[in-house]
Amino acid sequence: MSNILVTGASGFIGSFIVEEAIKKGFSTWAGVRKSSSKEYLQDPSMHFIDLDYAHPVVLQQQLVEHANSNGAFTYVVHCAGVTKCADKRDFDKVNYQQTKNLIDALIATGQTPKLFVFISTLSVFGPIHENNYQPITEHDQPQPNTAYGKSKLKAEQYLQGLTNFPYLILRPTGVYGPREKDYFLMAKSILQHIDFSVGYKRQDITFVYVKDIVQAIFLGIEKGVSNRAFFLSDGKVYQSRTFSNLIIRELKATKVLRICAPLWVLKIVSVIAEKWAKLRHTSSTLNTDKYRIMKQRNWRCDITPAINELGYNPQYQLDKGVKETIAWYKEAGWL
């Protein structure tokens, strides 16, 4: 039986990866910190491991001890990372340096996996083709304008510079689904009769349902596709109101006040929220990185290579995905 390590297993995407790995018969190791919630990691067949990505020597020792007792990891899906931080330097520390530490430790201990799947982001490319709304392709030059995007790009470039280390980079666009908390805030706001958006210029948005990301991961593993990077979306392009309109429909919300603020208002609020969070040593959902993401007008991306090379076939268009997500929020008592 193949061993698979899923880092960031307690997170939104990670928990779904773990579930699918168990379904497919892998000996599944959920990489979680002792302090992390295991709410969505209840299957008794899974194993837990707490790896110290911040300290290379300790990490190498942990991997050796694990391999001696349980065998080396056949596959590694690196989903651990941060999307918001009180200190922007932490993006680099976690998303780049700790990714590098894990890769280096696997190599140093002779445990190079059959495939190392790195969950990156479309944000590594930043706001390009903003004038003509052409899809972002793998041949475009990345121009990230967020600390998050820059840290993920550094990790990608490190992977791509290695030899004899099989990797697969996946770059999902806006990810939503059950257990996700940022889009939940939109649903909660709509339930309170307010739908907030920003910017008056056309915005083309793309989405990908969490289970379609999981599909792509295991297609890569099953087909042995390596040393490639792919964009992931559902293959469609939406306008800024589409997501909220679907939420309104699923919630049967009435008398929803639609507020569209200019970008400069969002910028001021984001700066204030970020500074206030920093004073309190916490992270804020609304921050300057988030402002730049919301400001970006073109989120089109070309998923043709993923379709052709992985056999990727998105199962969730936005209406189906939102329906399932809202139903889960209700069942879980979030709404």
N, C-alpha and C positions, 0 to 999 in steps of 0.2 A: 504494500500500500504506500502511495506517495505521501510524503509529509508536505504540508503547505503552511507557511507563516503568513498571517494577515496582520499587518501592523495597523494601529489606529482602529482596532476591531470594535471598540465601544462607541465609535462615532457613527454618524448617520449612514454614510456609504459603507464603511467597514463592516457594520453589523449585517448588512445584506450580502456582502461578499462571503462572510463566514457561513451564513445560512446555505448559500449555494454550494460552497465547498463541501459541507457536510452531506448535502443531497447527492453530490457527485461521488461520494465515497472516499474523499481524501481524509487522511489523518490530519485533523485541522487544529492548528495552534493559533489562538487568539492573542495577539500582542496587546496587552492592556497594562496601564499603570495600576498599582494597588489602590490608588485613590479614585480610579475611574468607575463609573456606574456599569454594572453588568445586567442592566434591565432587559436588554435585547439579546443577551448571550446566555440563554437558559438551557440549551441542549446539553444533556449530560454526556454526550459523546465527545464534546470538544475539550481541548486542553488550554490552559492559560499559561502565558509566559510574560514576565515583566523584564524587558530588556532596557539597559541603560545606554541609550543612544548618545548621551552627552559626554560619556567618558570612554574613549576608544579601548583602553587596556581592559577595563572591566567588561566591556561589551565582548571583546574577543574571548575572554575567559568564560563568559556566560555561554557563548556559542559552542566553545569546545566542550564544556560540561554537558550541554544539551545534546550535542552530537554523540558523545560517549554513552549517554543513557538512552537516547531515543532515535539516534540516527540524524544525519544532516537534513536540512530542509531541501526538498526537491524543487519547490517553487516558493518564491517570495512575492507577495503583493504588498507593496509599500504604499499604504493609504494614510499613514500618520502624517500630521502636519497641522499648521495653524492658518486660519483665514482672517483672524483679527487678533491684535496684540495691543497691550498698553504701551509697550515700547517697540517701535518699528524695527529696531535692531534684532528683535526676537524672530522676525520672519526669516532673516538670514541664518540665525543660529539653528532654528528648528527645520525649516523647509530645505535649506541647502546643507549646512554643516552636519546636521545629524543624519541626513540622507547619505552624505559622503562617508560618515563614520560607519554606517551600517554596511555600505558597499565595501569599504576598505577592510572591515572586519571579516566579512565573508571571504574575500580574496586572501587575506593574510592567514586565515585558518584553513585554507584549502577547501572551502565549502561553497564555491561558486555554484549557484543553482542552475537548473536547466533553463529557467527563465525568471528574470527579475522584472516584475510589472510595476511601473511607476505611475501613480495617478497624478497627473499634472493638471493643466488648465488652459483654456483658450486665452486666458488673460496674459499668457506669455507673449502674445503678439500685440497687445495694446490696441489703441485706436487708429487702425489703418483702413484705407479705402473709405474714408468718411465722406468723400465727395461723390463717388460713383456707386457706392454700396455693392461693390464686387465681393464675392465670397473670399474669405481669407484662405489661402492655400499653403501647403507645406513649403512652397518655393518662395513665399514672402519672407521679408526680413523682420524678425521679431523686434518690437519697439515697446516693451512694457512700460507703463507709466505709473504702476503701483508697486509698493514694497512687496506685496504678495506675489505679483507677476514676475518681478525681478528675481526673487528668491527661487521660484520654481524654475525659471529659465536657467539659472546658475546650476541647479541640480540636473536639469536636462543636459546641459552642455558638458557637465562632468561625466555623465553616463556615456554620452556620444563620443567622448574622447578616449574611452577605454578600449582595449583590445582583448579579445577572448573572454568577454563578459556579455552573455546574451541578455538583452533588455527589450522591453516593450514599453513605449511611452504612450499614454492615453491622455488626450486633452479634451475633456468634456466642457461643453458650454454650460449655461445655467442649469444646475442640477436640482431637481425637486422630487418630492415623493413623501410617503409616510415617514415620520420621525424627523423630518427637516424642519428647522425652527425659523429661518429667515422668511420664507414664503408664508409660513404660518402666521407671522405678524401681519402680513397683508390680509389674510383671511380674517384674522381677529379684528382688524380695523374695519373691514367691510361689514362684519357682523355688527359693528358699532356705528354703521351707516356712513362711513367715510372712506373714500377711495382716493388715495394721494398719488400723484405722479409729478414728474419734473421735466422741464424742457419743452419747447414748442416745435423744435425741428424734428422731422421724421426720424423715427428710431426703429430699425429692423432688429428684432430679437429672436434668438434661438434657444431652445430648451432640450434637455434630455432627461428622461425618467430614470430614476436610480437603477431599476432592474435592467435597463438597456445597457448601462455601464457594466453591470455584472455580466451580462451576456457577452460583451466584447472581451472582457478579461479572460473568460474561460474558453472563448473561441481562440484567443491567442495562445493559451496554454495547450489546448487540444491540437491545434494545427502547427504548433512550434514556430510561429512567426516571431522573428527576433530582429533586433537592430533596426526597428522602425518606429515611427511616431504617427499617431492617427488622431484626427479630430472626431469628436462624438457629439451628435445632435440627433433629433428625430427626423432630420431631413427636410423639415419645413421651416418657413420664415413667418414670423408673426409681428404684429404691430403692438405698440406699448400697452394698449388697452385690452388686448385679447385675453391675457391671463386673468385680469381682474373681472372681465366680463364672464368668463367661465366660472370663477368663484362665486360671483353674484348669482349665476344660474343655479349652481349646486346648493348654495345656501338659501335660495329663494329669498334673497335679501331685497327689501323694498326701501324706497326713499333714500337711496345712497347719494350722498353729496360728493360730487367729483371735484377735487381740487387739483389744479395743475399750476405748480409754482415755477417761476423762472429759475434757471440754474444758479444764479448768484445768491438767491435765498438759501438754496440747499447748501451751497459752499459755506456760507456764514454759519449756518446751523451745524454743519459737519465739523467745522473748526472748533466751535464752542464745545460741542459734545465730546470731541476727542481730547481737548484740554481738560475738561472737567473729569473725564474718565482717568486721565493720566494722574491728576491730583489725588484721585481715590485709589490709584494703583489697580484699576480694572480696565477691561477692554469695552469699547462701545460698538454696538451694531452699526451706528451711524458715525462715520469717521472720514478723513480725507481720502483714504483709499476707496471707500464705498462711494464717495462723491464722484471720483474719477470713473468708477465702473458704471454708475448711473448716468453719467454725462456721455459716455461712449454711445455713438449713434449706430454703429455697424457691428453686429454680432453674427453676421453670416459666415459660415465656414463650409469647406468642401469635405464631405464625408465619403466621396467616391472611392478613395483608396481603401478605407476601412471596409466598405461593401465588397470591393473586388478582391482584396487580399485576406481579409478575416472571414468574409461571409457574413459580416454584420448586417442585421436586418431589424431595424427598430420596431418594436412591438407596440409602443405606446405613442400615439399622437397626443397632442396637448389635451384635447377634450377627454379622452379616455383616462389619461394620467391624472388630471385634476379631479375627475370624478372619483377615482380610487383613493386619491390623497385626502380629499375632503371627507370621504366616508370613514377613513382611518382616523382623522382628527376627531370626528364625532364619537366614534366607538371608543377611542382612547380617553375621551373626556376632555380633550384640549379645547373643543368648541362646544 
